[in-house]
Amino acid sequence: MFDLDYIQQLIANGIEENPELEYKSAAALQRDDKKVMEITKDVSSLANSNGGILIYGIAEDQTNKHLPGKIDTVDRKVITKEWLEQILNAKIRPRIHGLKINVITIARDQVVYILEIPKGETAHQADDKKYYRRHNFTVEPLFDHEIRDIMGRQKNTDIVIDFDIAKQSNLRKGADGKPALDDKEPYFYWMNIYAENVSKIYAKYINVVFKLPKRCVRGNVYDKRYNSTEEMKADNTVRDLVEPNAERYFVGPIAKPKQYGPVRHEPLLPGMRVMLKSIPINEYSTDVGNKVSWTIYADNAEPKSGEIEFCNMKHF
C-alpha cells in the first residue's frame, strides 16, 4: 500500500491534510529535546483522536497551506527507524500498541517515514506530560472531560452497523414441469442488517431503530407521493428451538408445531458479526435517493446514528 507511487499520487492529486492525515518535512525529525517533544505531541494526538497517517518526508506547499508540496527526504543514517521507534515507545505513555513505521526508500540513505497510528484504546500522554488531540489542522490540549471520555473507550462497547442486499430467484413450475423464473416477479430482494462488535468487551444488549421509506418494503404499494417512513427495530434477542431436529414433532398421532424457549439476549463477543434482521424490499428500493437511517443503542455506550442509500449497500 505505501510506496513511492503512493507518495507521488498524494502530491500530484493535491491531497489536503485532514484530521487523519498530516505532512511533516524532514526538519521535523531531529534529536534535540524540543523536536522530540513535538514528535510525541503529533503522534499521541492522532492516537487520542481517530488515528491516522503521519508522513515525515513531505514538505507543505509554500503557497497553499496544508497541501503537499514536494518530497523532502529524511537521512536514515541520522534518523533511523529504530531511533524513531524507541522515542515513540519510551516517550509516549502508555505505549501505542499497533503503531507501524513504513520506510519508503527514495534514494540511497534517503527515505520517507510513513507512520500508521491506530485509534488509541485509552488516552496517550506526550513527553511534556500533557494530553493532545488532532482538531482539523491543529494539535490542541485535551480538556479533563475529553481525557476521561477517551480513557472510557475500553469500558464501553463499540458496535457498528452494516447492510447488504440479497437477490433470490423466484422459481415456479413451468409449463414443462421444470422450475422457471416467475414472469411477474422473477426475483425477491432482502435487506440484511448486521451488527459487529469492534470493541474489546462483549455487548450484552443491542437495539437498532431504523427508518426507511414505506414504499421500499415489499408488499407496500409503490407511489412516488408515498414518502412516509416506516420505523422498525432489530436486536440481539433469540429463542432456542426446543426440538431442533424436526419441523414438527408428534405426540401420539397429533402433530405439534415447533416449540421455542423464552426470549433471551445473545451477547456479541469482541470481533463477532451477526445478522440482526432481514427485511423484504422492492427491487426499485435500490434507485438513487432511497435511504435507510438508523440509531444503535448498546449497553452503556453512547447512541450512534447514521444513514446509507440502498444503492451503496453491498449486493449479492
C-alpha positions, 0 to 999 in steps of 0.5 A: 500500500505505501510506496513511492507511487503512493507518495507521488499520487498524494502530491500530484492529486493535491491531497489536503491534510485532514484530521487523519492525515498530516505532512511533516518535512524532514526538519521535523525529525531531529534529536534535540529535546524540543523536536522530540517533544513535538514528535510525541505531541503529533503522534499521541494526538492522532492516537487520542483522536481517530488515528491516522497517517503521519508522513515525515518526508513531505514538505507543505506547499509554500503557497497553499497551506496544508497541501503537499508540496514536494518530497523532502527526504529524511537521512536514515543514517541520522534518523533511523527507524529504530531511533524513531521507534524507541522515542515513540515507545519510551516517550509516549505513555502508555505505549501505542500498541499497533503503531507501524513505521513504513520506510519508503526508500527514495534514494540511497540513505534517503527515505520517507517515514510513513507512520500508521497510528491506530485509534488509541484504546485509552488516552496517550500522554506526550513527553511534556506530560500533557494530553493532545488531540488532532482538531482539523489542522491543529494539535490542541490540549485535551480538556479533563472531560475529553481525557476521561471520555477517551480513557472510557473507550475500553469500558464501553462497547463499540458496535457498528452497523452494516447492510447488504442486499440479497437477490433470490430467484423466484422459481415456479413450475413451468409449463414443462414441469421444470422450475422457471423464473416467475414472469411477474416477479422473477426475483425477491430482494432482502435487506440484511442488517448486521451488527459487529462488535469492534470493541474489546468487551462483549455487548450484552444488549443491542437495539437498532431503530431504523427508518426507511421509506414505506414504499421500499418494503415489499408488499407496500404499494409503490407511489412516488407521493408515498414518502412516509417512513416506516420505523422498525427495530432489530436486536440481539434477542433469540429463542432456542428451538426446543426440538431442533431436529424436526419441523414438527414433532408428534405426540401420539398421532397429533402433530405439534408445531415447533416449540421455542424457549423464552426470549433471551439476549445473545451477547456479541463477543469482541470481533463477532458479526451477526445478522440482526434482521432481514427485511423484504424490499422492492427491487426499485428500493435500490434507485438513487435517493432511497435511504435507510437511517438508523440509531444503535443503542448498546449497553452503556455506550453512547447512541450512534446514528447514521444513514446509507442509500440502498444503492451503496449497500453491498449486493449479492 
